[in-house]
């Protein structure tokens, strides 16, 4: 019998080390879960007759940032944050499973954003419209909602902004996702027999140049969502769909071409809406809605205090007001939290000059992953 080679001995030693590490990780994971259950007990005692709030976005953001800052590698910050997001999601589910409404159906990028923000232990509730998401959260049939608000290619999603005009919900967080579109067909379909391509109108716009180059004569038909487009190609064997990878997985489709979006940095921003205010995380944003007097210099007077107090604006959008013809409201996002001194001073000044200032929420900035 031949002796084992030094390579095999080394491999066995490494496998034994991995097995030992796995057991240690398992022990630590369950220790963390037990600690989470103790946190739930403390919150229940402190809340008394009021329902306790188990999920704190600012605390979760602080944990993830701390982990990423201390990450020595070789795992990337993105991979480490993904792992810890799932750990926190599983531990939170022991305290209380979160129910989150999102703009559906299943297979949309909004569902992906929901999973990125809350982890896979969340109970997702797909909704037909943005209004439905707001309505379910306001009715307390779910804890939070996730809706798209802005795409780097196609701009703001006005319907989401308009939903805040009559809603009392708060913005509790944001998710920023790089969006990749793929061309897909049914697994048994003939890729040479494609006679139509389905997708959401924004997706078709984001892939216009690629489609012009590869399928210039094929009709492009709009669907209510990319997921709906993916569902249709199961029934229509001569059709293709443009959607995300999650849609291909859910509906069992075959991807013909990957990453067909015209711009590589195509990114969508999503908002998390809820009923509670969010505390400071140390790296926050604030969103407000302002209606001003219809007079010369109104916009300058609105924006000047931000410059004076050194607050950086990240977004400003204009929407028609529902109170009168040619009247507008401004949606403004800026760095900082409502409790910060300089932010408080700016809001006080604006409130004195504007017709109305509606605070939409202060929340942790999206993680750079």
N, C-alpha and C positions, 0 to 999 in steps of 0.2 A: 504494500500500500504506500502510495506516494505521500510525502508530507505536504501539508497545506502551504501554499505560496505566501510570501510576506504580504502580497497585495490582498489576498483573501483574509488574512489575519487582521490587517488594517481595516478592511471593510467591515468585518464582524465587530471590531471594537467601536467603529463609528456608529453602526446600527444599534449596538447596546447603549451607547451614549444618547442617541436619539430617543430610544425607548425610555430611558431614565428621565430625560428632559420632558417627554410627553406626559409621563406620570406626574412630574412636578408641576407642569402647566395645568394639568387637569385638577390637581389639588388646589392650586391657586385660583383657578376659575371658580370652583365651587365655594372657596372661601370668600371670594368677591361677591358671589351670588348670595351667600348667607348674610354678608354685610349689607347688601341691598335690601334684603328682607327686614333687617333691623332698622334701616333708614325708613322703610315704609311704616313700621310700627311707631316710630317717633313722630312721623308726620301725621299719622292718624290720631295720636294722643294730642298733638298740638292743635289740630284742626277742630277738635271737639265735635259739634253738631254739623259743621260745614264739611263738604266733601274736600278731602285733601288734594293738593296738586302734586302729582308725583313727577311729572316731566318738567324739567327746568332747562330751557334752551341755553341760557347763559352758562349754567354749570357744565352742560355737555360740551359746549364750545371751549370752555376753559380746559377741560380734561383733554380734549383732542389736540388743542394747541400745545399744551404742556408735553404730551406724548411725542408729538412731531418735533418739538424743539429739542427734546432729549434723545431723539432717535440716532444711534451711532451707525446704523446700517449693518449689513449690506441691503436690507429691505428698504425700499424707497418710502418717503413720507406718505405717499398716496396709498401704498399697500398696507402700511402700518395703520393708517387712519381707517381704512376699510375693515381691517380685522377688529379694531377697537370699537368701531361703530356697531358691528354685529354683537360684540360682547355686551356693550351697554344696552343694545336693543333686547337681548335675551334676558338680561338682569332686570330691566324695566318691566318686561312682560310678567315677571314673577310678582312685581308689586301691583301692576295693573296693565293689562294689554291695551295698547293705544289703538283707537279706531280713527282712521284718517280718510277723509273723503278726498278724491282727486278727480280731475277732468279725465274721464275715460273715453272709450272702454279699455279693457285690459290690453296691454301691449303698446300703450302710448309712452312718449317720453316723460309725460307727467307722472306716470306710474314709476318709471325709473327714478325720477327725481324724488318721489316719495320714499322709495326704498333707500336711496342714497342718504336722505335726511334722517329717517327713522329706523333703518335696518329691516331685516327680513322677518322679524318677530311682530311687526306691525300688522294690524288687520286693515287691509285696504278696502275702500268702498268706492268703486268707479261710479261717476256721475255723468249725465248726458251733457250738461252745460255748466259754465262758470257760475251762473246764478244758482244752480242746484247745489254746488259746493258751498257757497256762502249760506244758503238757506239751511242746509243740514247742520253746519257748525253753529249757526245762530240758534237753531232749535235744540241744541245740545244732544243731538242723536249721535254725534261723533265728537272727538276731542279737537281735531284740527282739520284744516283743508289745505290742499296744495293746488295752485293754479299758475299757469304760465303768464308772464307779464311783459317780457321783452326778448327779442331776438336780435343778435348783432347784425344780421343781414337784412331782415325785413322790418325791424323797428318795433315800436311798442304795440302791445295787444290792447287796443282801446277798450274792449268790452270789460277786461279785468279792472282797469282804472275806473270805468264808469260804475262798477259794482260798489266801489267805496263811497260813492256820492250819497247813498241812502243806507249804508250799513254801519253798524256800530262795532264791527269786528276789528281786531288789532292785527297788525303784521307782527308775527312772532319770530320770523326767520326768513332766510333766503337761501336758495340753492342755485348754483351756477354749474351748468353742464355743457361740455363739448358735445355737439350733436353730429352724429354720423348717420348718413342715409345709405341704404342698400337696396338694390334692385332684386326682387325675389318673385318666384313663381311656385305653383303647386309642385310637389315632389314628382308627380307622374306627368307633368306637362312638358310639351315640346318647346324648348327655348327659341326655336326658329319659327314658331307659329304665333308669336306675340302680335296681337292686333290692337291692343289698347293698354294703357298704363294708368292705374289708379293711384292717387295720393291726395293728401290735403293740399289746398291751394298754395299755402306758404311753402310746403316742401317742394312742390313742383317749381315754384319760383327760385328756390335755393339750389335746384339742380338743373336749371334751364340750359346752361351752356353744355353740360354733359349730355343731356337729352338731345339737344340740337346736333351734337356730333355723332351720337350713337343710334338714336331712333328719331331722326328728323321728320319722318312721315307718319309716325304712329300717333294716333289721337291720345291726348292727355286728359283724363277725366277726373274731376274733383270728387273727393270723398269727405265725409264729415270729420274723419281723423285718419291718420296713417294706419291705425289698428283696424279700422273699418275697411280700408283698402286691402289690407292683408287678408281679412276674412273673406272678401269677395273673390279673391283669386282661387280659393279652394273650390268654389262653385263654378267659376268661369275659367276653363282650362286654357283659353286663348288670351288671358289677361295676365299682366304683371303688376306688381305693387312696389311702391317705394316706401320703406318704413325702417324702423330701427331693428336691431338684432333681437330685442326681446319679443317683437312681434313674430319674427321668424321662428323663434323657439316655441312660443305659445301655440301658433297655428300650424307648426310642422312644415314650414316652407323651405324651399331650396334657394339659397342666395346665389345669384348669378354674378353680380358685381358689387364690390364693397366700396364704401366711402366715395360716393358719386357726387357729393355736395361740391358746388363750385368753389367755395372758400374753405380752406383747411381749418381756419379758426372760427368756424360757424358755432356760435354759442347761444344758449338760451338761459334766461334768468327766470326762476320760479319764486313765488312768494308762499310762505306758510302763514295761514291766517288762523286766528284763534280768538278766545274770549278774554284771556288774561294779559296783563302787562308783563313785560320781561325786564328783569334787572340788568345791571351793567355786567358785561363780560370782559371789558378792557379793550375791546376792538369792535366797536359797534357802528351802526348806521341808524339814522332816523328818517322817517317819511312823514311828510305833512301835505295837506291839501289846503290851498289858499285861494280865496276869491278877493279881488281887489276892486277899488273904485275905477270906473271907466273914465280915466283922465290921463293927460300927458304925464310921463314920468312915473307911472304907477309901478311898472316892472322894475325900473331902476331903484325906487324906494324899497321895493320888496327884496332885491338882491344885495343892495349895498351893505347892510349889516353883516352879511355872511363874510364879505371881504374884510370888513373892518375888524371882525373878531377872529379872523384866520380860520374859518371853517370851509372846508372844501366841498363843493357841490359835486355829486356823482351823477345826477340825472335831473332834468327838468322837462316836463311835458305839459302841453296845454290841451284842455278838453272843453267843449261847449258846456256852459252851465245850464241847468234845467230851470233857472229862475227867470230868464228873460232873453230876448233876442240879442245877438251880438255880445253876450256876456260870457266870460270864460273863467275857468278855474285852473290853477297851476298845481301840478303834482311835483313835489320837490323831494329828492333824496339827498342826504348829505351825511358827512362823517361825524360821528359822535353820538352820545346818548342824551336823552332828555334831561337826565339828572346832572350832566356836566355843566359847570358854571357858565362857560361861554355859550353853550347851546341854550341854556335857560335865558340868558340875556338877549340873545337874538330873537327867540320866540316871544319874549315880552315886548320887544320893539315892534316886531311885525304885527303882533296882536293889536297894538295901538293904532296902526295905520290901515290895516286891511279890514275889509268888511267881515271876513270870517277866516279863522285859522282852525283847521281840524287836524289834530294830531292822530296819525294813523298807526304809529308804533315806533319803538326803538328796539333794536334786535341785533344779535351777533352778525357780523359780516360773514359771508360765505367763506368757507375754508378754501385756500388756494390749492386744491387737488383736482 
